Amino acid sequence: MRPVVWVGLGGGLLAAAALLQAQPADDPLGERTGGDATVYATGRNAFSFPLATLEDDERTRFAVGNSFFRRNWVEAPASTTARDGLGPHFIARSCGGCHVQDGRGAPPDFRAGLQPRHEPLVGLLIRLSVPGVGAHGGVVPDPVYGDQFNNAAIPGVRPEGRVAMHWTPVHGRFADGTRYTLRQPHYRLTDLGYGPTAPDLMLSPRVAPQLAGVGLLEAIPAAEIERNAAEQAAQPGPIKGQPNRVWDDYAQQMMLGRLGWKANVATLAHQTAGAFLGDIGITSRHHPEQTCTPAQKDCLAAPHGGRAEAPGGPALEIDDRTLADVVFYQATLAPAARRQAQDPQVLRGQRLFAQAQCATCHRPSYVTAAPPFPGFSSPKVVGQRIWPYTDLLLHDMGPALADGRPDFAANGRQWKTPPLWGVGLLRDVNGHQRLLHDGRANGVLEAVLWHGGEAEASRQQVLQWSAADRAALVAFVESL
């Protein structure tokens, strides 16, 4: 089955590395990133097409979920209960407000110097916690501001404050003498609406990741992710990825984490319901109460939207069916096929990618074994060879990238290996290529230069390469 073609608006350690040279005969270069579900898409809409395997009724449901994902929610009370209940605190009025075109967010415009700049946050949020272990082994929220800083509020409610940031330069050079400058971001909270934070507050900026293919990550067998960790542990060297174990509200049990920058979420259903509450202030069955803390009296007194689904029950601002449609929409966003996979420079970069052991953490491919989320009915997703380039494990990335903030089993120096599929389309979709958890890296090469800890040896290899080799590596990653 040939993937659907769309045109956008403008156009183990040894085993993982070996996959780059020994691919399945029907797809030797991994061009069909999602197997039969792949779409051929470029341009601004490249992340926004449904899996090619969807049936007509599923495409209808995809469109319904898309509507609730993109459209703004409004303050309660409103003439419609289908989209009311925004806030009281929020950072966006819709899911699409952070995931623009189903793509990646970015930090505020970076400014040099010691004087912080206040910029609106678009597609970036600040996670908060204090030391200790919370419910089910999770984080402990700040007692006044909770586990997420919200810089917007409905009328009559104070915003929690503003985020100030500036950056300082980090200089270096390659072995050939070429100089480079990275930008180290610094964040702090200002204009606090409810008094001071806890003195031992820990904060972590996180950009919204692109969503195409995220449902297929749920279809990767948990045993394969565990095998990644076992194979890395058995090999010599510093690369020792660890799985995260997290609480899932839908399963009501601890599960293997695979989503989020620290693999701190197990399922897309949990992620979506949590984002509706934390980012937009929309309650649902598993999150029926707003996140207002006792110190936020105006937040606690704000009106609720939606309606009760059962007599005497809580007023849910998004009902089960609508929330499931939004989950379905995200889970069925298709990864786009690779571009220029047979270009000589790209093939050279592919060999260098393996040589530098990048494929150890960015494992190229898997075979899916289960539907990507509860209720998904298409059997064509099972048994697909997909190419996300991730081991979905936590790795110590060194002090330069550390946020010092644990999250379940993840410590303050660990981050999940992000998938690489779609990286080369970010410019088309979002007009930037800000990479890493906080968007500090401007492009693939800067992202590599920020690597440390377990990846320090790989970074040192790249520092020794010629300009041509560096360009080839970038070309390969941008072809994914």
VENWO-V857181 format. One line per field, one symbol per residue. psi: psi as a letter, one per 30 degrees, with the letter a starting at -180 (. if undefined). Layout:
BEGIN
psi=???
END
This chain:
BEGIN
psi=kklkkkkaih.ldeeeeffffilkefifgheiegbffkkjklafgfggllkffkleeeeeeeeeeeefeekkllllllfkffglgkaeklflfleffeikhgakllllkkkllfjkkjkkkjgkljkkllklkakggaljlkfegagkkkglllkfkklfalkklllkkjklllfgfkllkljjlkklklhkfhallkfgkkljkklkllfkfeefeffkkeeeeeeeeeeeeflllfjikkllklkkeefhlklkkfllfghgkeleeeeeeeeeeeefhklaefifklgklffieeeeflllaalkfkkflljkfkleeeeeeeeeeefgkkkkllkhfgkeeeeeeeeeeeeggefeeikellklflkflkfkfjfffkgkjlifilfglkkjglfefkfgjljbfkaffklkjkkfkfeffeeeefglhkllfggfkileeeeeffkabfgeeeeeeefflleeeeeeeeeeeff.
END
